[in-house]
Amino acid sequence: MHAHVHGPARNQALIDAANNCVSAGELCQDHCLELLSQGDTTLAACARNVSQAIAVCTALRSMAAQNATKLAQMAKLAMDVCKECEDECRKHEKVHQQCKDCAQACADCYAECKKLSV
């Protein structure tokens, strides 16, 4: 019989940050698409950036959970993508709460990714 030690998963903070980024990103993306469907193109660049952040952070979350050998490289890519998304969302955060929340989630994910590159 094997004793299992249950504690926080390796990379738990990164997993949580990536998960929050995906969740906030999906809400932001939905908001952007709603406005785009009404003919408002002011958030078109935001929609593109958040779509990429969702894809990258979904992969990052999975790789962090697996403690993948290429996790550091993935985190470096995620830092770039999250920074671009954050910068774009910050342009709209005073008007759109979803953009503000997404920008903060991206900033948090960036910070967690940066810890791997130190």
N, C-alpha and C positions, 0 to 999 in steps of 0.2 A: 504494500500500500504506500502510495506516495503522498507526502504532505505538500499541500499547495499553499503558497503564501499569496494572499490577496491584498493588494495595495493598489495604489494608483498605477496605471499602465505606464510603461516607458513612453516618453514623449506626450504625456497626457495634456500638458499645457498647449502644446502645438496642435494636438488633435482637437482640443476645445476651440482654439483660435481659428483653425481652418473650418471647423464646423460652423462657428458663428459667422465667419466670412461668407460661407455658402448660404446660410439662412438669410442673413441681411441682404446679400446679393440677390437672392431670388425675389425678395420683397421689392428691392429697388428696381430690378429688371421688370417685374410685373407692372410697377408704377410707370416706368419709362414706356413700356409697350402700350399701356392704356393711353398715355398722352399721345404717343405716335399714332395710334388708331384714330384719335380725334383730330389729327392733322398738325399737332404741335411737335415740331422737329427739334425743339431746343434741347432735348435730352437724348438725341440720336447718338452722339459720341459717348455719352454716359452708358447707354444701353450696350454699345459695342464693348466698352471696357469692362463692364460688369459681367457680361457674358463670358469673357475670357477669364476673369477672376473666378467665377463659379467653376469653370472647367478645371482650372489649375488647382484651386483649393480643394476640389473634390478628390483629385488625384493625390494631392499633398496629404490630405486626411487619411486616405487609405495607406499610403506609403509610411506615414508616421505610425499608424497602428501596427504595421508589419515590421517596423524598425528596419525598413528596406536599406540595402547597401548603398543605393543611390539617393538616399533621403537628403543629404546635404546639397547635392546638385539640384534636386527638385525644390528645396527650400530657397536656393539662390534664384531660380526662375520665378518662384512664387513671390519673392521680395520685389522683383521688377514689375511683375503684373499687378501686385497689390498696390504698389506705389503709384503706378499709372492710374489705376481705378480710384484710389484715394484722391489723387490730384484732380481728376475729372469730377468726382462727386462733390468735392469741396466747393466747386464753382456754383453748385446748386443747393448747398446745405441750408442756406438761409430761407429758401422758399419750399424745399421739399424735405420733410423729415426722413423719408426713406433714403435719400442721398446722404443725409447727415449720419444716419445709423450705419450705412454701408461704408462710408469713409472711415468711421471710427473702427469698424470691424476689420477693415483692410489695414489700418494703422496698427491695430493690435496683432494681427497675423504677421505683418512685416516684422514687428518687434520680436515675436517668438521665433520666426525664421532666422533672424539675425543672430540669435543665441547659438544656432548651430554653426554659424560661419566664424565664430570667435575662436 
